[in-house]
């Protein structure tokens, strides 16, 4: 990928950063814990996209199912294994 300047120097970061916000808005997350949480959510969103899922539908379904999902089957909710509830059976 050709050099795109100082504001777009990280291909992965550019793929997961919401377009509406500028790069300076992502310099600070408020705390280390908040930064780790933001990174985890952005990773899930991008993984959902890469696996052909609508990120909103994926997160909505996973967050609804998470409280009752047995710990032994939690891997079913990962983006590369996830199936919408209507087709999961």
N, CA, C and O atoms as a printed pandas DataFrame, in Angstrom:
     atom_number atom_name residue_name chain_id  residue_number  x_coord  y_coord  z_coord
0              1         N          UNK        A               1    0.850   -1.168    0.000
1              2        CA          UNK        A               1    0.000    0.000    0.000
2              3         C          UNK        A               1    0.895    1.229    0.000
3              4         O          UNK        A               1    1.797    1.311    0.834
4              5         N          UNK        A               2    0.690    2.182   -0.889
5              6        CA          UNK        A               2    1.545    3.368   -0.944
6              7         C          UNK        A               2    1.377    4.241    0.294
7              8         O          UNK        A               2    0.341    4.210    0.960
8              9         N          UNK        A               3    2.402    5.009    0.584
9             10        CA          UNK        A               3    2.391    5.919    1.713
10            11         C          UNK        A               3    1.255    6.913    1.549
11            12         O          UNK        A               3    1.071    7.481    0.472
12            13         N          UNK        A               4    0.494    7.125    2.615
13            14        CA          UNK        A               4   -0.660    8.011    2.535
14            15         C          UNK        A               4   -0.555    9.201    3.476
15            16         O          UNK        A               4   -1.555    9.885    3.694
16            17         N          UNK        A               5    0.592    9.469    4.031
17            18        CA          UNK        A               5    0.744   10.612    4.915
18            19         C          UNK        A               5    0.678   10.222    6.380
19            20         O          UNK        A               5    0.442    9.060    6.713
20            21         N          UNK        A               6    0.886   11.188    7.246
21            22        CA          UNK        A               6    0.982   10.901    8.668
22            23         C          UNK        A               6   -0.351   10.568    9.312
23            24         O          UNK        A               6   -0.366    9.904   10.348
24            25         N          UNK        A               7   -1.469   10.999    8.745
25            26        CA          UNK        A               7   -2.764   10.727    9.357
26            27         C          UNK        A               7   -3.315    9.353    8.991
27            28         O          UNK        A               7   -4.244    8.880    9.646
28            29         N          UNK        A               8   -2.785    8.714    7.991
29            30        CA          UNK        A               8   -3.276    7.408    7.545
30            31         C          UNK        A               8   -2.117    6.439    7.390
31            32         O          UNK        A               8   -1.945    5.838    6.330
32            33         N          UNK        A               9   -1.327    6.282    8.435
33            34        CA          UNK        A               9   -0.130    5.460    8.308
34            35         C          UNK        A               9   -0.302    4.035    8.830
35            36         O          UNK        A               9    0.668    3.277    8.837
36            37         N          UNK        A              10   -1.477    3.652    9.258
37            38        CA          UNK        A              10   -1.660    2.305    9.773
38            39         C          UNK        A              10   -2.872    1.681    9.090
39            40         O          UNK        A              10   -4.010    2.060    9.368
40            41         N          UNK        A              11   -2.633    0.739    8.211
41            42        CA          UNK        A              11   -3.705    0.153    7.400
42            43         C          UNK        A              11   -4.798   -0.468    8.255
43            44         O          UNK        A              11   -5.981   -0.247    7.995
44            45         N          UNK        A              12   -4.428   -1.239    9.267
45            46        CA          UNK        A              12   -5.423   -1.895   10.123
46            47         C          UNK        A              12   -6.220   -0.857   10.903
47            48         O          UNK        A              12   -7.444   -0.944   10.995
48            49         N          UNK        A              13   -5.527    0.115   11.457
49            50        CA          UNK        A              13   -6.220    1.172   12.207
50            51         C          UNK        A              13   -7.228    1.887   11.319
51            52         O          UNK        A              13   -8.337    2.196   11.754
52            53         N          UNK        A              14   -6.851    2.145   10.096
53            54        CA          UNK        A              14   -7.760    2.823    9.173
54            55         C          UNK        A              14   -8.956    1.960    8.808
55            56         O          UNK        A              14  -10.028    2.489    8.513
56            57         N          UNK        A              15   -8.797    0.651    8.823
57            58        CA          UNK        A              15   -9.905   -0.243    8.488
58            59         C          UNK        A              15  -10.943   -0.301    9.603
59            60         O          UNK        A              15  -12.124   -0.509    9.325
60            61         N          UNK        A              16  -10.529   -0.121   10.870
61            62        CA          UNK        A              16  -11.465   -0.271   11.977
62            63         C          UNK        A              16  -11.943    1.053   12.550
63            64         O          UNK        A              16  -12.936    1.075   13.277
64            65         N          UNK        A              17  -11.276    2.148   12.249
65            66        CA          UNK        A              17  -11.669    3.438   12.804
66            67         C          UNK        A              17  -12.927    3.940   12.103
67            68         O          UNK        A              17  -12.990    3.947   10.873
68            69         N          UNK        A              18  -13.927    4.359   12.875
69            70        CA          UNK        A              18  -15.107    4.946   12.231
70            71         C          UNK        A              18  -14.718    6.171   11.418
71            72         O          UNK        A              18  -13.941    7.005   11.884
72            73         N          UNK        A              19  -15.246    6.286   10.216
73            74        CA          UNK        A              19  -14.876    7.355    9.301
74            75         C          UNK        A              19  -15.265    8.731    9.832
75            76         O          UNK        A              19  -14.562    9.707    9.571
76            77         N          UNK        A              20  -16.362    8.828   10.567
77            78        CA          UNK        A              20  -16.854   10.131   11.009
78            79         C          UNK        A              20  -15.920   10.823   11.990
79            80         O          UNK        A              20  -16.012   12.036   12.173
80            81         N          UNK        A              21  -15.034   10.086   12.616
81            82        CA          UNK        A              21  -14.139   10.665   13.601
82            83         C          UNK        A              21  -12.736   10.800   13.038
83            84         O          UNK        A              21  -12.280    9.953   12.270
84            85         N          UNK        A              22  -12.064   11.858   13.419
85            86        CA          UNK        A              22  -10.698   12.065   12.973
86            87         C          UNK        A              22   -9.720   11.242   13.774
87            88         O          UNK        A              22  -10.050   10.753   14.855
88            89         N          UNK        A              23   -8.524   11.086   13.255
89            90        CA          UNK        A              23   -7.521   10.246   13.913
90            91         C          UNK        A              23   -7.131   10.780   15.283
91            92         O          UNK        A              23   -6.775    9.993   16.160
92            93         N          UNK        A              24   -7.186   12.091   15.496
93            94        CA          UNK        A              24   -6.811   12.640   16.802
94            95         C          UNK        A              24   -7.795   12.238   17.890
95            96         O          UNK        A              24   -7.431   12.230   19.066
96            97         N          UNK        A              25   -9.020   11.905   17.535
97            98        CA          UNK        A              25   -9.997   11.462   18.527
98            99         C          UNK        A              25   -9.639   10.101   19.094
99           100         O          UNK        A              25  -10.163    9.724   20.143
100          101         N          UNK        A              26   -8.770    9.356   18.441
101          102        CA          UNK        A              26   -8.417    8.017   18.887
102          103         C          UNK        A              26   -7.096    7.991   19.648
103          104         O          UNK        A              26   -6.596    6.915   19.977
104          105         N          UNK        A              27   -6.521    9.163   19.933
105          106        CA          UNK        A              27   -5.265    9.200   20.664
106          107         C          UNK        A              27   -5.446    8.836   22.132
107          108         O          UNK        A              27   -4.527    8.302   22.754
108          109         N          UNK        A              28   -6.628    9.120   22.697
109          110        CA          UNK        A              28   -6.862    8.901   24.113
110          111         C          UNK        A              28   -8.180    8.159   24.305
111          112         O          UNK        A              28   -9.191    8.497   23.690
112          113         N          UNK        A              29   -8.154    7.162   25.153
113          114        CA          UNK        A              29   -9.370    6.401   25.446
114          115         C          UNK        A              29   -9.896    6.715   26.835
115          116         O          UNK        A              29  -10.954    6.210   27.212
116          117         N          UNK        A              30   -9.200    7.523   27.599
117          118        CA          UNK        A              30   -9.633    7.861   28.945
118          119         C          UNK        A              30   -8.880    7.092   30.009
119          120         O          UNK        A              30   -8.516    7.650   31.044
120          121         N          UNK        A              31   -8.644    5.822   29.763
121          122        CA          UNK        A              31   -7.879    4.995   30.691
122          123         C          UNK        A              31   -7.382    3.762   29.949
123          124         O          UNK        A              31   -7.823    3.467   28.838
124          125         N          UNK        A              32   -6.474    3.062   30.571
125          126        CA          UNK        A              32   -5.954    1.837   29.968
126          127         C          UNK        A              32   -7.070    0.813   29.788
127          128         O          UNK        A              32   -7.171    0.170   28.743
128          129         N          UNK        A              33   -7.910    0.666   30.821
129          130        CA          UNK        A              33   -9.025   -0.295   30.728
130          131         C          UNK        A              33   -9.989    0.081   29.605
131          132         O          UNK        A              33  -10.452   -0.790   28.868
132          133         N          UNK        A              34  -10.289    1.354   29.472
133          134        CA          UNK        A              34  -11.190    1.801   28.408
134          135         C          UNK        A              34  -10.570    1.539   27.036
135          136         O          UNK        A              34  -11.264    1.141   26.100
136          137         N          UNK        A              35   -9.278    1.763   26.926
137          138        CA          UNK        A              35   -8.589    1.500   25.658
138          139         C          UNK        A              35   -8.627    0.034   25.283
139          140         O          UNK        A              35   -8.814   -0.308   24.116
140          141         N          UNK        A              36   -8.449   -0.838   26.272
141          142        CA          UNK        A              36   -8.500   -2.281   26.016
142          143         C          UNK        A              36   -9.906   -2.708   25.604
143          144         O          UNK        A              36  -10.071   -3.543   24.714
144          145         N          UNK        A              37  -10.918   -2.133   26.252
145          146        CA          UNK        A              37  -12.297   -2.462   25.885
146          147         C          UNK        A              37  -12.621   -1.984   24.476
147          148         O          UNK        A              37  -13.245   -2.703   23.695
148          149         N          UNK        A              38  -12.191   -0.760   24.156
149          150        CA          UNK        A              38  -12.431   -0.225   22.815
150          151         C          UNK        A              38  -11.746   -1.091   21.765
151          152         O          UNK        A              38  -12.320   -1.366   20.711
152          153         N          UNK        A              39  -10.528   -1.517   22.050
153          154        CA          UNK        A              39   -9.798   -2.370   21.111
154          155         C          UNK        A              39  -10.513   -3.704   20.916
155          156         O          UNK        A              39  -10.580   -4.211   19.796
156          157         N          UNK        A              40  -11.042   -4.271   21.985
157          158        CA          UNK        A              40  -11.749   -5.552   21.882
158          159         C          UNK        A              40  -13.016   -5.406   21.038
159          160         O          UNK        A              40  -13.298   -6.250   20.187
160          161         N          UNK        A              41  -13.772   -4.341   21.273
161          162        CA          UNK        A              41  -15.003   -4.129   20.502
162          163         C          UNK        A              41  -14.673   -3.880   19.041
163          164         O          UNK        A              41  -15.319   -4.446   18.158
164          165         N          UNK        A              42  -13.674   -3.040   18.769
165          166        CA          UNK        A              42  -13.299   -2.768   17.376
166          167         C          UNK        A              42  -12.792   -4.024   16.681
167          168         O          UNK        A              42  -13.039   -4.216   15.490
168          169         N          UNK        A              43  -12.093   -4.874   17.407
169          170        CA          UNK        A              43  -11.623   -6.130   16.827
170          171         C          UNK        A              43  -12.797   -7.041   16.476
171          172         O          UNK        A              43  -12.799   -7.665   15.415
172          173         N          UNK        A              44  -13.793   -7.121   17.355
173          174        CA          UNK        A              44  -14.984   -7.927   17.059
174          175         C          UNK        A              44  -15.731   -7.384   15.844
175          176         O          UNK        A              44  -16.169   -8.152   14.987
176          177         N          UNK        A              45  -15.875   -6.068   15.771
177          178        CA          UNK        A              45  -16.576   -5.456   14.637
178          179         C          UNK        A              45  -15.850   -5.759   13.334
179          180         O          UNK        A              45  -16.476   -6.162   12.353
180          181         N          UNK        A              46  -14.538   -5.568   13.317
181          182        CA          UNK        A              46  -13.781   -5.830   12.094
182          183         C          UNK        A              46  -13.784   -7.311   11.744
183          184         O          UNK        A              46  -13.876   -7.659   10.567
184          185         N          UNK        A              47  -13.686   -8.189   12.732
185          186        CA          UNK        A              47  -13.740   -9.631   12.470
186          187         C          UNK        A              47  -15.098  -10.030   11.904
187          188         O          UNK        A              47  -15.182  -10.879   11.016
188          189         N          UNK        A              48  -16.155   -9.419   12.417
189          190        CA          UNK        A              48  -17.492   -9.691   11.875
190          191         C          UNK        A              48  -17.556   -9.275   10.410
191          192         O          UNK        A              48  -18.080  -10.013    9.576
192          193         N          UNK        A              49  -17.028   -8.098   10.095
193          194        CA          UNK        A              49  -17.007   -7.633    8.701
194          195         C          UNK        A              49  -16.222   -8.589    7.813
195          196         O          UNK        A              49  -16.679   -8.957    6.731
196          197         N          UNK        A              50  -15.040   -8.990    8.275
197          198        CA          UNK        A              50  -14.191   -9.878    7.475
198          199         C          UNK        A              50  -14.823  -11.250    7.253
199          200         O          UNK        A              50  -14.494  -11.940    6.289
200          201         N          UNK        A              51  -15.737  -11.646    8.152
201          202        CA          UNK        A              51  -16.427  -12.929    8.003
202          203         C          UNK        A              51  -17.765  -12.779    7.300
203          204         O          UNK        A              51  -18.562  -13.717    7.275
204          205         N          UNK        A              52  -18.022  -11.600    6.725
205          206        CA          UNK        A              52  -19.217  -11.383    5.920
206          207         C          UNK        A              52  -20.480  -11.097    6.706
207          208         O          UNK        A              52  -21.579  -11.233    6.169
208          209         N          UNK        A              53  -20.352  -10.702    7.969
209          210        CA          UNK        A              53  -21.518  -10.415    8.796
210          211         C          UNK        A              53  -21.760   -8.919    8.891
211          212         O          UNK        A              53  -20.826   -8.123    8.789
212          213         N          UNK        A              54  -23.003   -8.541    9.083
213          214        CA          UNK        A              54  -23.344   -7.165    9.419
214          215         C          UNK        A              54  -22.941   -6.979   10.878
215          216         O          UNK        A              54  -23.487   -7.665   11.742
216          217         N          UNK        A              55  -22.004   -6.075   11.189
217          218        CA          UNK        A              55  -21.526   -5.935   12.560
218          219         C          UNK        A              55  -22.641   -5.623   13.564
219          220         O          UNK        A              55  -22.614   -6.134   14.683
220          221         N          UNK        A              56  -23.608   -4.803   13.188
221          222        CA          UNK        A              56  -24.700   -4.476   14.097
222          223         C          UNK        A              56  -25.521   -5.722   14.419
223          224         O          UNK        A              56  -25.826   -5.976   15.585
224          225         N          UNK        A              57  -25.876   -6.493   13.409
225          226        CA          UNK        A              57  -26.654   -7.715   13.623
226          227         C          UNK        A              57  -25.860   -8.711   14.459
227          228         O          UNK        A              57  -26.416   -9.374   15.335
228          229         N          UNK        A              58  -24.566   -8.817   14.191
229          230        CA          UNK        A              58  -23.713   -9.731   14.942
230          231         C          UNK        A              58  -23.679   -9.349   16.420
231          232         O          UNK        A              58  -23.956  -10.180   17.285
232          233         N          UNK        A              59  -23.339   -8.088   16.709
233          234        CA          UNK        A              59  -23.237   -7.658   18.105
234          235         C          UNK        A              59  -24.582   -7.730   18.821
235          236         O          UNK        A              59  -24.641   -8.124   19.986
236          237         N          UNK        A              60  -25.652   -7.359   18.145
237          238        CA          UNK        A              60  -26.982   -7.408   18.754
238          239         C          UNK        A              60  -27.332   -8.843   19.149
239          240         O          UNK        A              60  -27.818   -9.089   20.254
240          241         N          UNK        A              61  -27.085   -9.781   18.247
241          242        CA          UNK        A              61  -27.394  -11.181   18.517
242          243         C          UNK        A              61  -26.500  -11.748   19.627
243          244         O          UNK        A              61  -26.986  -12.416   20.539
244          245         N          UNK        A              62  -25.211  -11.482   19.544
245          246        CA          UNK        A              62  -24.270  -12.019   20.536
246          247         C          UNK        A              62  -24.567  -11.460   21.925
247          248         O          UNK        A              62  -24.567  -12.208   22.903
248          249         N          UNK        A              63  -24.818  -10.159   22.025
249          250        CA          UNK        A              63  -25.099   -9.565   23.330
250          251         C          UNK        A              63  -26.412  -10.083   23.916
251          252         O          UNK        A              63  -26.552  -10.176   25.136
252          253         N          UNK        A              64  -27.369  -10.419   23.060
253          254        CA          UNK        A              64  -28.634  -10.984   23.545
254          255         C          UNK        A              64  -28.452  -12.427   24.018
255          256         O          UNK        A              64  -29.087  -12.849   24.984
256          257         N          UNK        A              65  -27.592  -13.178   23.343
257          258        CA          UNK        A              65  -27.404  -14.587   23.681
258          259         C          UNK        A              65  -26.378  -14.828   24.775
259          260         O          UNK        A              65  -26.411  -15.868   25.433
260          261         N          UNK        A              66  -25.484  -13.901   24.977
261          262        CA          UNK        A              66  -24.367  -14.083   25.905
262          263         C          UNK        A              66  -24.789  -14.467   27.325
263          264         O          UNK        A              66  -24.163  -15.357   27.901
264          265         N          UNK        A              67  -25.807  -13.852   27.918
265          266        CA          UNK        A              67  -26.161  -14.212   29.299
266          267         C          UNK        A              67  -26.593  -15.670   29.490
267          268         O          UNK        A              67  -26.432  -16.221   30.579
268          269         N          UNK        A              68  -27.130  -16.287   28.461
269          270        CA          UNK        A              68  -27.609  -17.667   28.610
270          271         C          UNK        A              68  -26.731  -18.687   27.875
271          272         O          UNK        A              68  -27.013  -19.884   27.910
272          273         N          UNK        A              69  -25.694  -18.229   27.226
273          274        CA          UNK        A              69  -24.807  -19.129   26.479
274          275         C          UNK        A              69  -23.938  -19.911   27.463
275          276         O          UNK        A              69  -23.244  -19.299   28.274
276          277         N          UNK        A              70  -23.956  -21.235   27.416
277          278        CA          UNK        A              70  -23.092  -22.019   28.303
278          279         C          UNK        A              70  -21.615  -21.724   28.014
279          280         O          UNK        A              70  -21.217  -21.572   26.859
280          281         N          UNK        A              71  -20.822  -21.647   29.064
281          282        CA          UNK        A              71  -19.396  -21.357   28.913
282          283         C          UNK        A              71  -18.705  -22.373   28.008
283          284         O          UNK        A              71  -17.750  -22.034   27.310
284          285         N          UNK        A              72  -19.179  -23.607   28.018
285          286        CA          UNK        A              72  -18.568  -24.652   27.187
286          287         C          UNK        A              72  -18.835  -24.436   25.692
287          288         O          UNK        A              72  -18.191  -25.065   24.852
288          289         N          UNK        A              73  -19.784  -23.548   25.357
289          290        CA          UNK        A              73  -20.123  -23.289   23.950
290          291         C          UNK        A              73  -19.910  -21.829   23.562
291          292         O          UNK        A              73  -20.486  -21.358   22.581
292          293         N          UNK        A              74  -19.092  -21.114   24.319
293          294        CA          UNK        A              74  -18.883  -19.689   24.064
294          295         C          UNK        A              74  -18.202  -19.435   22.720
295          296         O          UNK        A              74  -18.395  -18.381   22.114
296          297         N          UNK        A              75  -17.409  -20.397   22.256
297          298        CA          UNK        A              75  -16.718  -20.228   20.976
298          299         C          UNK        A              75  -17.691  -20.117   19.801
299          300         O          UNK        A              75  -17.313  -19.626   18.737
300          301         N          UNK        A              76  -18.922  -20.561   19.975
301          302        CA          UNK        A              76  -19.936  -20.445   18.918
302          303         C          UNK        A              76  -20.281  -18.991   18.623
303          304         O          UNK        A              76  -20.827  -18.682   17.564
304          305         N          UNK        A              77  -19.966  -18.106   19.550
305          306        CA          UNK        A              77  -20.288  -16.691   19.372
306          307         C          UNK        A              77  -19.154  -15.887   18.744
307          308         O          UNK        A              77  -19.314  -14.693   18.489
308          309         N          UNK        A              78  -18.027  -16.515   18.494
309          310        CA          UNK        A              78  -16.926  -15.827   17.821
310          311         C          UNK        A              78  -17.302  -15.563   16.365
311          312         O          UNK        A              78  -18.025  -16.359   15.766
312          313         N          UNK        A              79  -16.827  -14.463   15.789
313          314        CA          UNK        A              79  -17.247  -14.097   14.430
314          315         C          UNK        A              79  -17.052  -15.189   13.377
315          316         O          UNK        A              79  -17.887  -15.331   12.484
316          317         N          UNK        A              80  -15.981  -15.952   13.463
317          318        CA          UNK        A              80  -15.729  -16.971   12.433
318          319         C          UNK        A              80  -16.600  -18.214   12.607
319          320         O          UNK        A              80  -16.645  -19.056   11.710
320          321         N          UNK        A              81  -17.290  -18.350   13.738
321          322        CA          UNK        A              81  -18.177  -19.501   13.960
322          323         C          UNK        A              81  -19.638  -19.112   14.131
323          324         O          UNK        A              81  -20.512  -19.979   14.123
324          325         N          UNK        A              82  -19.910  -17.837   14.283
325          326        CA          UNK        A              82  -21.248  -17.347   14.579
326          327         C          UNK        A              82  -22.238  -17.604   13.448
327          328         O          UNK        A              82  -21.928  -17.421   12.271
328          329         N          UNK        A              83  -23.415  -18.025   13.830
329          330        CA          UNK        A              83  -24.560  -18.156   12.922
330          331         C          UNK        A              83  -25.721  -17.451   13.599
331          332         O          UNK        A              83  -25.905  -17.604   14.806
332          333         N          UNK        A              84  -26.505  -16.688   12.862
333          334        CA          UNK        A              84  -27.680  -16.058   13.486
334          335         C          UNK        A              84  -28.540  -17.102   14.166
335          336         O          UNK        A              84  -28.591  -18.250   13.727
336          337         N          UNK        A              85  -29.210  -16.716   15.224
337          338        CA          UNK        A              85  -30.000  -17.640   16.027
338          339         C          UNK        A              85  -31.022  -18.397   15.185
339          340         O          UNK        A              85  -31.289  -19.569   15.454
340          341         N          UNK        A              86  -31.590  -17.762   14.186
341          342        CA          UNK        A              86  -32.613  -18.408   13.363
342          343         C          UNK        A              86  -32.053  -19.558   12.538
343          344         O          UNK        A              86  -32.801  -20.463   12.167
344          345         N          UNK        A              87  -30.739  -19.548   12.239
345          346        CA          UNK        A              87  -30.135  -20.628   11.460
346          347         C          UNK        A              87  -29.142  -21.443   12.277
347          348         O          UNK        A              87  -28.469  -22.317   11.730
348          349         N          UNK        A              88  -29.038  -21.173   13.579
349          350        CA          UNK        A              88  -28.064  -21.869   14.410
350          351         C          UNK        A              88  -28.461  -23.300   14.741
351          352         O          UNK        A              88  -27.603  -24.114   15.081
352          353         N          UNK        A              89  -29.727  -23.614   14.647
353          354        CA          UNK        A              89  -30.200  -24.943   15.032
354          355         C          UNK        A              89  -29.840  -26.027   14.066
355          356         O          UNK        A              89  -30.185  -27.189   14.284
